[in-house]
Amino acid sequence: MAVSTEADIRGFSSADENRVHLNSPIDESKLLRKIDLRVVPILFMTYIVAFLDRVNISNALTLGLPAELNLEGNQPNVALTIFFVPYIIFEIPSNIVMKKLSPRIWLSACIISFGIIMIGQGFVRSYGGLLTARFFLGLAEAGIFPGGFYLISFWYEKAEAQKRFTVYWSSTICAGAFGGLLASAIANMDGIRGLSSWRWVFILEGIVTVLVGFVALLCVTDFPREAKWLSPEEKEFILQKTGNNESHTVPVVANDMLAFLSQPRQWFAATIFPMD
């Protein structure tokens, strides 16, 4: 009885895999560069604005937000924390929705939504309004990070994907590096149009986010099977190479969720993620 290999499980034998890599008329390195330019940069940009919009409240707290909204005691900390309640709960459901629709539509809708919420956060007048804005901001942002990882995994083999995950994740470094500088520059707008500088931080960064959302609507790619910028031969090459033959037409069932949750490494990863 033949022993199944990992390649067999993915749908083709090791001999087929060698044929894909060695005998295919597709120039793999050229195709990889093409995918890199189409997939990674826009996801990198989307997570920069998502991270900025998540953490810019820290800058606002130093620019007079607590005094103007009469925050007391632990209220600033509650405003920071409430973001993560919907953010954690809706990450997996968001990926399921993205799979049913398309990455381009869903990710763009999320970005535009939290950009609008961010603009609205610049006009809050009370502690309750701030909490409401932060809650819905977390809800809208829930799909960005897992959605980016999920989408990248469909385009690359595991070894290739790890490098792209690193690039994607490094967007937080860029956001952290420039977020404070940007807020410092916006601080000079205090009093313009009768608005405090902390309000301008939210409003201007929200406007930029909405613009990025519309760019994403044009530039975010779908799964390989639906990508219009690939030839049929290139699509087949990617699908065979990665073994990811799914598209948004393949439903997610309960067994998929149970299989995921039954793997100890998933729980380990979930445990160490907050420590980052």
Stockholm file with secondary structure:
# STOCKHOLM 1.0

chainA/1-276         MAVSTEADIRGFSSADENRVHLNSPIDESKLLRKIDLRVVPILFMTYIVAFLDRVNISNALTLGLPAELNLEGNQPNVALTIFFVPYIIFEIPSNIVMKKLSPRIWLSACIISFGIIMIGQGFVRSYGGLLTARFFLGLAEAGIFPGGFYLISFWYEKAEAQKRFTVYWSSTICAGAFGGLLASAIANMDGIRGLSSWRWVFILEGIVTVLVGFVALLCVTDFPREAKWLSPEEKEFILQKTGNNESHTVPVVANDMLAFLSQPRQWFAATIFPMD
#=GR chainA/1-276 SS CCCCCHHHHHTSCHHHHHHHHHTCSSCHHHHHHHHHHHHHHHHHHHHHHHHHHHHHHHHHHTTTHHHHTTCCTTHHHHHHHTTHHHHHHTHHHHHHHHHHSCHHHHHHHHHHHHHHHHHHHTTCCSHHHHHHHHHHHHHHHTTHHHHHHHHHHTTSCHHHHHHHHHHHHTHHHHHHHHHHHHHHHHGGGTTGGGCCHHHHHHHHHHHHHHHHHHHHHHHCCCCGGGCTTSCHHHHHHHHHHHCCCCCTTSCCCHHHHHHHHTCHHHHHHHHHGGGC
#=GC SS_cons         CCCCCHHHHHTSCHHHHHHHHHTCSSCHHHHHHHHHHHHHHHHHHHHHHHHHHHHHHHHHHTTTHHHHTTCCTTHHHHHHHTTHHHHHHTHHHHHHHHHHSCHHHHHHHHHHHHHHHHHHHTTCCSHHHHHHHHHHHHHHHTTHHHHHHHHHHTTSCHHHHHHHHHHHHTHHHHHHHHHHHHHHHHGGGTTGGGCCHHHHHHHHHHHHHHHHHHHHHHHCCCCGGGCTTSCHHHHHHHHHHHCCCCCTTSCCCHHHHHHHHTCHHHHHHHHHGGGC
//
